[in-house]
């Protein structure tokens, strides 16, 4: 019987289409994913990476992940971080603790605050707007990359108002961009299994669409390796690609793997995606998402060495040297990293490391400060495998 996934002529034609910068169909993407060996898939992805980003540099950002609260009513089965309302381990961070964390970020030369929390039943848009105004008045140069789409959807429902109004209020208070957390897999069959109370596919996409109308940018993520099929991963990427075509909101795509430890889903779905599966999915994302400029490799879930191999499989960004990470480290996967270590791995892979902003603008890193001292670069992270949206 003829297997369409192993028709060399068809696979070569699909690859040629992708290398010409044109979109390939979901069926063609599935054929490549299932029909090509890893080296061939990686080579195509790598060639597309250099067509999009010709310079031999790999970017990264220095940020801090700040979770103002871990109280959440959404009960996602893959999250080991949240606590239900009334739980003794639930918290809302006091302002002075938040300020201390941002002080440390600025001392370390960090430029971005990745601010996400649980879906707290009582924290309002007004509370968050006040926090953002406080942060901007104290730290005017720190970029606030905050409030993933499900958090904004939650606020809209809590306050019975359109998400665009919520975003506009937060934007005027200091919100600069929206991280792509909470996307998981943008397919309703999957969401019903792993996060039935969370924003739907259409709600998630609409937050990003509304943010684009306000002139904001965001990132897109995918948490895979649980109950989704290969075709559903491609369906997720298709929804991202279509929205990008419509409004150009996304700066980067960040796939990472589900980490089962300490989560409610562990008993039902104990297995993790393999390294090979991660690299194949990363390469396919670069090939399929022809209209997204940057693909991020994840040392958070994969570790430094696999993240480095990702740079030969279509990725051009190393993610973030986070000063703190709580969500995925709660899921038991810890890969500490410092700026020096990130830069060393980028150099060892044959690239020039380049610090960046959320908008992928280069940041020059001074060799010394005004006192002639080298800046401290110990951005050491409790680096966990981030299941819920620790994406920069």
Secondary structure, 3 states (H helix, E strand, C coil): CCCHHHCHHHHHHHHHHHHCCCCCCHHHHHHHHHHCCHHHHHHHHHHHHHHHCCCCEEEEEEEEEECCECECCCCCCCCCCCECCCCCCCCECCHHHHHHHHHHHHHCCCCEEEECCCCCCCCCHHHHHHHHHHHHHHCCCCEEEECCHHHHHHHHHHHCCCHHHHHHHHHHHCCCEECCCCCCCCCHHHHHHHCCCCCCHHHHHHHHHHHHHCCCCEEEEEEECCCCCHHHHHHHHHHHHHHHHHHCCEEEEEEEECCCCCCCCCCCCCCCCCHHHHHHHHHHHHHHCCCCCEEECCHHHHCHHHHHHHCCCCCCEEEEEECCCCCCHHHCCECCCCHHHHHHHHHHCCCEEEEECCCCCECCCCCCCCCCCCCCCCCCCCCECCCCCCCC
